Amino acid sequence: MKGLFRGVSLLLVLLLLLPALARAGDYVIGEGDTLQIAVWGVASLNFGVKVRPDGMITVPGLGEVAASSRRPRDLQKDLAEQLKTLVKSPIVTVTVTDITNSKVFIFGSGMKPVIYDITRRTSLLQILCSLADLKGADLGKAHLLRGKEKVKEGFARLFLDGDVSEDVQIEANDAIFIPSLLDRNVYVVGGVIAPRSVEYRDGITVMEVILGAGGFTKFADLNRTKIIRKEKGKEITIPVQAKRLIKEGNLSQNLKLEPGDFVVVEESIF
């Protein structure tokens, strides 16, 4: 009966530990983390160790072993292979017992800097959804840095259009750069009732800003409407056949605008 009680107790402990062990399996080990390493049946190889700033740990009988930037399951496999010279058919477990390497750094002029702690699998979308205010952020130019490499550029399709295929998993020490929109307005001028500037929002269109400016004047030449946009320091002109849009309902001409765009409606005296 006593043995049965111990067995049930052990089972309950294991069930409680399973979520943590699962998370540890997905986790990437970093400097400062504490690991519990155990080799089944070998008491001298059951020990706790802290990952040093150089990313190494010391394992009895093996010496220095690289641990940082590896997943626990990969380190287990490597240790089991190396320990074959000391132990017959070693069964190794590696558990992360104390996580210190769990920071994600979010910065840029588009929002207040944030240090985000991740203790489980976390995606870019989850982090973006947790941020307080992205109204003034240029998500099209935002990017995810991993070390010195840009692993993801542009978050607009993910966060604004809902394209979850653009989502990526976040890792410890990732950095997310979010710049601000340099010009948060679009402008409509020329043959409209009330020329004006409009605060930019994602998805705003040519006809939306024209209607917001009171619509066309009687002198407006609908087919001489154009968007003037700056791209990479150069000014480009995009023609808009507004007559096809108004008269024929051709929505292909209702183009989406970008921050800083000018919508110019030419006028005709005839």
N, C-alpha and C positions, 0 to 999 in steps of 0.2 A: 504493500500500500504506500509505504514511504517512497519507494522507488518510482511508483506511478505518479505521486505528487510532484516529485522532482522533474519527471519527464514532462508533465503538463506545464510546470513553471517554466522550464527551459523553452518549450514550444511558444508560450505566451511572450517570453522575452524576444525570441526570434521574430515573431509576428510584429512586435512593436518596432523592432530594428529594421525590418524590411524596407519601409519607405526611405529611411536614412541611407541604407545600403544602396538602394536603387539610385538615389540622387548622387551618392558618392561615385557610383559607376559611370555616371554621365559627366561628372565634374572633372575639370582639368586642374591638376595639382599645381600649386604655386609656392613661391618662397614664403616661409613663415608658417605654413600649414603643419599640423601635427598628424602623423600617420601611426596606426597600430598595425604592426606586421606580425603575422603568426604563421608558423610552419607546423602543420598537424603532427603531434606526437614528439616534437622536439622543443622542450621547455626553454632551452638556451636561445632559441630563435623566435621566441615570443616577446616582443618588446615594442615600446613606443619610441618614436623618433621625430624630431622637428626638421623640416626642410630648411637647409641653410641658405643664406643670401646668394650663394653661388649655384643653388639649385640641386645640390648633392645631399645624400644621406649616407651614413655609415652603417653597413650591415656586417655583423660578426661573421668572420670566415670569408667574406667577399671584399670587404673594404669599401671604397667609394662607389656609389651607384647614383646615376642621374635620375632624379625624381620629378623635378619641375617641368611643367608643360606636357605632362603625360597624364593619361587617365588611369585610375587605380587598376582597372582590369588589365591594361597594357603592362603596367609595372609588375603586377602579379605574374603574368606570363613570363616576363623577362627574368624575374627572380627565381621562378620555378626552374627555368632552363639553366641559370647559372649555378643554382644550388644542387644540381644533379651530381656535381663533383664531391659534394659533402654528404648528401642525404639521398637515399634510394627512393625514387618516385616521390619527390616532395610535393605536398599539397599546400599551397601558399594562399593566404588571404591578406589583402591590403584594405584597410578601412580608414577613411578620413574622419578623424575624431574632433578636430578643431580647425575651422576654416578662417583664415585671415586674408586669403587671396581671392576676394569676391567683389572687388570694386569695378564699377563701370563709370567712366568720366564723361559727362555731358556738358558741352561748352559751346560758345559762339555768341555773336551779338543778337541772335534771334530769340534768346531766352535767358533766364537766370541760370548760371552754372549750377549743376547738380552732381553729387556723387551718389550713385545708385548701388545698393548692395544686392547681389544675386546669390541666393542659397539654393536655387533649383534651376531647372532648365527654363530659360527665359528668352523670348524672341524680341526682335526689334520692334514689332508692332506692340507688344505688351509694354515695352518701355515708353514708346511714343504716347500710348493711351494714358500712361500715368503722369505725363507732364502737364503742368498747370495751364499754360497758355502758349499756343503755337500760332496765334493769329498773325503776328508780324514776322513769322519765320519763312524763309525761302526754302521750302522742303525740296524743291527741284535741284538745289545746289548743295543740299546737306550730304554728308558722307560718313561712313563708318570706317574707323581706322583700327587696324590690328597690328600693333608694332608700328612700322613705317609704311605699311601697305594699306591702300584703300580697297577694302573688300566689298564695299557696297556704295554706289554713288546714286543719289537721287531717291527720295522717299515719297514723292508725290503720288506715284501710281499705287503704292502700298497704302498710304495713310488717307489720301484724299479720294482715290478711285476705288479703293477696296479690293485691289488685286493682291490676294494673299499669296500668290505664287512668287511675289517679290519679297516675302518675309524671309529673314535669316535668323539663325540661332546666335545669341550673344555669348561671348566668352569673357572670363575674368580679365581685367585690364584693357578691355576694349575702350575706345574713345569715340564718342558721337559728336560730330561738329555740325552745328545748325546755325547758318548765317541769317541775318535779317534781310528783308526785302529793302533794297536801296531806295526804290521809289514805290510806295504802296498805293499809288493812284493810277488811274487811266483817265484819258482826257478826250473829250469830243468837242470839235470845233467846226466852224464853217456853216453850212446850210442847215442848221438846226435851230429850233425856237429859242433855247436857252443854253448856249455853250457852257460847259462846266467840267469840273474834275470829279471823279467818282472813286471812292476807296475800293481798291482792288480786293476781290475775293476769288477763290478758285472756281473756275467754270463760268465766269462772267463773259457775256458775248457782245458782239457788235450791236445787234438790235436792242439788247437790254440797255446799253448806255445811250443809244440814240433815243429810245422811248423815254428814258429817264431825263433826257434833255428836252423833252416836249415834242419830239418827232421832227420830221423834215419841214423846212420852210417851203413856200410855194416856188421858190427859186432853186431849190436843191436839184442837182443832177444826180439822180440815184445811182446811175451806173458809173459815176466818177467818184464813188466813195472808196476810200483806201485806209489801210492801217500803216502807220509809220512806226517802225520798231528798231531799237538798237540791239545788235547781236555782235558780241565780241568787239565792241568799239566801232562797229560800222553801222550805218543807217540803211535799212532795207525798206522797200515799199511793197505792201501786199494788197493787190486790188480786190475789191469786194463788189460784186454785181448785185447791189441792193434791190434793183428793179426786179430781178429774177426771184429774190427772196420775198418781196412784198406782193408782186403780182402773181407769181407762179407757186409760191410756197416752197421754193427750193432751199431746204435747210442746210445744204452743203455750203451756202454762202453766209450762214450765220456763224462766223468763225469765233473761236474762243480767243480771248485777249490775254496778254501777259502784263505784268506790272510795268508801268512806264510807257505803255502804248499810247499813241495818239490816233484817234479815229477822225479822219478829215473828210468832210462832205463838201465837195466842190459845188459851186453855184453857177448857174447859167442865166444870162439876161434874156434868153429867148424862151 
